[in-house]
Amino acid sequence: MAMKRTLLQVFLLLSWLDEGQSGPRCSPQDWLMETFSQFGDILIGAIFVIHSGFIFHPPNFQEAPKPISCTGFHIRYYRDVLGLMLAVDEINDSPELLPNITLGFSLLDSCMSELQAVGGVLSLLSGLGNPFPGYDCHTSSVMVGIVGDQLSALSIPIARILGALHYPQISHGATLAALSNKIQFPSFFRTMPSNLFQNIALIQLIGRFSWTWVGMLVVDNDAGQQGAQVIRAGIERNGGCIAFQEKIHLSYSTRQIRRVVDVIKGSSINVIILHSPEVHVTALLDAMFDDGLTGKTFISSASFIITPGLFSKKAWKVLNGTIGLVPGSAHMPGFEEFLLNLHPNASSMYPFIRLFWEKAFSCHWPDGDAEGSVAPIIKEHVTCSGKEELGGEIAQLFETNDLTLTYHAYLAVYAYAHALHSLLGCPTISEGYFSHAVCADINEAQPRKVLGRIDPEARLGEKIGLNISAILWNHHFVQVPVSVCSNSCRPGYRKAPLQGRPICCYDCVPCSEGEMSNRTGAAECARCPSDQWSNEERDRCVLKVIEFLSYNEPLGIVLVIMVFMLSVLTVCILIIFIKYQDTPIIKATNRELSYILLVSLVLCFLCCLVFIGQPSKFSCLLRQTFFSVAFSISISSVLAKTIMVILAFKATRMNSPLRKWLGPAIPRNVVALCLVVQMCICSLWLHRSPPFPTLNTQNYKITFECNEGQKVFFYMSLGFMGSLAMVSFLVAFLARNLPGSFNEAKLITFSMLVFCCVWISFIKAYLSTSGKYTVAVQIFAILASSAGLLSCIFLPKCYIILLRPERNHREFLSGSRRRMDLVK
């Protein structure tokens, strides 16, 4: 574009130099442009695309620049010119619209070239068929405005020139939304809706088919880039991604086309958006066919018009299954009759009629009307006679089933006619453009007075209707094509973005526990309500099962059996001790403390039953307090037994001062003191923060459990029992080497070692489990530690009493009778 602007400036400079010093005149001989005109009192300028291509001759700065050569005449584009001519004829024949005024036109071909379009508008404004700016040499007629161009890229430079000169311009095909900016383009109008709404419809169309991974081919100009930005932003806003966005243009070299084909071939997309006039895509479509890329589905914007004569058989293969947007149209009465009158006779006033005749009948004129002739592409040169008849070929040649752009060119002429009619009428004093009640003269029809108004409040529907079942897809697909970077995640999974890839490319990962996704393609998993949990498939939430350690489940039954077995064993040992209370081994281990310890162990075993079953307010209050008190009695009894064993061995002499401490007072006081301390802790616990039943919904099940209140009291209770156990273990360990065949300090040492190991392991297990298994861990710790005390302290004695009675005498147990009497 920059090069073209520079060339235009050079061209204008050369035009000025050509004038020499003779001053301005209305007959400059410069870049003569072929203009087709029809006389009228008022003229409408027209810049239309009639040829689909051009040949640009770079200037050598040694001679005047050569004009652009137009190539590729197409009937579909030529049809728009005929639509304009039909409108002019109808208006001139109408007694009601512009009476007594003849409407004429001046027509130029832009040939798909911005440079040609700019030169054309300057030529029309000058009235000389020459792009000489700043001069108006219209003598017998007034040019009031311009119709055209069809393409946005060509309309932009025209609109900038006409906007500066306050000349109205009505385009019949330009859809670029930026052209609606009245600050930049104050005199631009159009009969075609802005692509702002077309692009929204295109975005909705892509979303309707759930295409999230698409490519884009856009024309290499400002119109293509601006439209592509809107489409891209809309697709990405809806969660889609653009795999690639490549520029195309009819002037691209084979190497550039090859690069675009390689990009398409290397992508996994199945859908490509075409946002370009059809002429720029022809070479690419042929190259795609040659490379075997016939399985892509094209979605075209409104700027892409299917033009049969423009595409080769290769291109049609690639375009098979293309869908897109087509601007609205309507019937043009009398158009087909108008087309039947086309004939290249000597008096014909139809522009380009001889080129049309060659194209329509595949012939060439004998006189070699060579410029722009289509004859070179005809294999067998058939001479045009002028006697050929269009007849039944009208519908096929002119594609009268779809008059989209032609109808809008027809409307543009009528828009000027109605504006002129209102301007040149006889308005009253209070209305109209003029302030006096006189009819305006034709000379008052200045271009700046023809500008009409826009309604910024007007709204167009954005919804689209689509009959998917009626679409004939590309032969590679039997149903709606799928074009995604990653397959949609199944219910129960969510999207996990891939680093460095677009958001449409992702992995599918299962939802976490407690979360679910019940739809396909979920970006995030939803967390279940507090009373629900995700099922195994993670595709729905189910009500949580309320659980607690019950008497009916296998774990509860096993624990209850263990409780009763150990309780019965303890009672049996107590009965044995009572029965054999007068034997030396019973007397040597302090009978009263043994009875207290055995009874406390029974209570320890039985307190486990309070932990099993549905929690209630009473059971929650009783659990930890019952356990704490019973265990405190047990451990304090063991501590008292250890102290008495040491005192018995240290007070063997008759005059020992320790003999006064050997009575029952010390063990009773030790047990009582420990019991009081533990009961104070439990009382404070129950007063400040009593345990209570609660439903724990944090896990996959609702656990009916006892909330222990402030954990500090629970840990204080365990800490006190742990301190007693450590003291008992240390005292017994120091007394393990006292003389005698039966040293109870050794048994206490082993029992305390087992006890401490169990409860140290319990702390870690208690913190790492949840739900009913936390309760089971504590029950197991109670049973294991209590069984350790029972087995280490009492089973050896029962073994001697029941199985080795010969060892149950004083001489075997100790070498001193007196020590036996002391501990009795």
Phi, psi and omega in degrees: 000320180296320179297319182294322178295321179297316179298323179294320178297318177298318180299317179294322178297316179297323178299319181291319179295326181296336179289339181064215182255010186281354180086170183292142176212164186263027176220055180287140177256097184226252183259091184285127181247134183289119183240137176250123186233151171232126187297150174190160176296325177235135182251146170244123176281150181219128174239108185239153169276117178242321172260144185270359181203177182206162174242120182262131180257106181299139180288146177253001177060022175243344178213167181299140179302140179275145179291162178290141176261124181274142179224156173080061177294136181227134183295324182299319177289322180297331180299328179295323177297317180294326175297321177297316181295322178299316180297318179298315180297317181296321181292320179292333179273352184275128178281348185259332183255119183052057178294144179064015177233132179262131179260131178235180180210157171233127190241137174228150179262125180274343174056030179067019185243127176297321179297318178293324180293318179294315177299323180295316182291323177294324178294318179295321181291325181285330181079013185244001186070023184219130182285071180250109188285152173088004183233142175232102183255024174286117184258314185263347183225165176243127176267120188259348181176177183239138169255126178128178354267177181290321186264146179297319182298327179276332182284333183298305180297326177297316183295327179293319179290311183292328178296322179292331182262001181061037175262129178288149178222130176239115179268142180258006181208345182290125185242001184302128184296329182297337179291349177279355179286106185284351174282317180277325184232073188291338184243022180263134176222168180204154175265352180262137179298153177297147179288358174302318179278326178295319180292324176297318177296323178295319178296318178295323179297316179294320178293328180298326180267005178059038176271116182246359183223094187230159174254164181227133172242118185235148180291143185276074172203178184299320181298317180295318182291319180293318177296322180296325178297318179295314181296315181298314180298320180293318179295316180292327177295330178272008177095003179269174181223150175259115181290321177203155175225108185245143178271147177221155178197151182294341180271001182293147177281170178298323179295319178294319177297320180298322179295318179296319178299319179296323177296315179297318183293328181276359181258154180270005183289152174247352184233133180234130177272128176256108177242076185196148168300149189298333186293333183281349188257348189302313182295322180294318181298319177297319180293324178295320178297316180298333181264006177080015181269071180251007184254020178262144177260124181262137174243113187259143173280178184292343180284346179264110182251128178293115180240100187305318183289350184272333189258146175276174177297325177299313182297321179297325177298318181288324182281355182303125180092006180291137174233159181183193183257139177233128179300156180294151181217177178207169181287142177249095183298134177086000184289318181294322175297321177298320181291330180293339181277356181296130178198138183274045178284174187296330183264010184295134178256010181278125178291147176059023186293324182288325175294319177300318182296319177298318181291320185289323186246010177051053181225181175219152182280138183294332181280001175067046172301072201286326188294116182080007183294146179264003185301321183303338182270358181269127184292311179252114185287106176260130183280132177284132181256339185087355179263358179297150181242137179288311175046239183284001180275353185303308185298320182286317182294316186260001178050055185291353176288342180221100182254035190308290185292326178298318179297322181287329172293320176301317178294322182300319179296318180294328178297316176296318183298316181291324177295317179294321179298318178292325182289319186266006179282196181242080183286164175281175184295323188273357182218168180090182186281325186267157183261359180238147184278058176231153179286139182286148176278155181298334179289346177283353182282065177280149183304321184292342181272353182272343182305131175266207181231157173245152181251100182292347181272353182295141182234138178247144178294139182256351181279151180237147173256141187214127175258090187296325183294339182271357183279133174261106185281169173308146185297347176283347184233136176263350177214191183302125180298151176255127179223087180225152177283321177227142178296149181299139179287137178290162172304140185097354180234162176227164180280133174242108184302145177267130183297132178081003180244160177298163184294341179281350178256121187203167170257157176257119180242146181295149175294150178287167177299137181085001177236160181206158170224124185253017178222161180283137176077029180289134178281328181223156175267144179265137179282137180289154174301164187297334181264010180229165180215153181288146177282182183296325180280350180061027181252002174197164178258139179238155179297136178291147176276128177280121184233152170202164182285102185258168179283345187269340182275158184305317181297317179296320180296317180298317181294321179296317178299317179297319179300312182292322179297314181290324178295316178297320178298318180295318179297321178297318178296320178299319179295319178298317181294323178291320181294321183253035185293340182266001179282156185301322185291327177289316180297324183290345184249020177061094187300316183299315179293326178295318178297315180299317181295318180294320178295319180294326177292323175298318178295323178298316178296316183289334180295341178297331181295334179290335181280343182263145180104171181294127181297142174227172181298320180290315182294326178292320177294328186275332189305292188287327180291315177301313180297316183295315182293314181297318180289327177297320177297317181297310185290322178294327176294318177297319178297318179295319178298321180295316180298318182292325178296318180294315180298323181297321180281337180271344184248043182280336180279147185295327182264016181288133179292346181280351184294332182289345180265004186273004179282186181282356185292316184297308180299323179295317181293322179297313180296317181295317181297314179297321179295320180295317180299314181294323179292327176295318178298316181293323179295316177298320177301310182292333181279315186276317184209076184291145174298153181209153179287144182207162176255118179267113183257014185286335185257187183287349174233154174274116182264121174275108189220173176263123173278122187283006182074219177288121184297340184298325179290321178298316180287331174296318180295313178296322180296321178295316178294323177295324178294316177300318181294320180293319177297315179300318180296316182292317180296315180294323179296323179290334183261009185292339184258015177296148183293160178126147180288330180237098182255107182292340179299326177295318180295320178294322178300313179296320181295318178291327177296315177297316181300312182294320179298318180297314186282333173294319176293327181298320184301314180293318180293324181295321182282339185261357179249168181215165176070214183291340181287338173295318177295319180297323178297317180293320177298316179298321179295319178298313181295317183293314181293320179293318178295327177297316177297315182296314185287321184285326185267321191254329183296321176300323180291318179296325178300316180291318183296316188268322187253334180231065183296338180294342178270352182273067175212164190296319184296325180284320184287328183201151178279358184229120177294326185296322181295326178296318180294329183291320184275351181295000000 
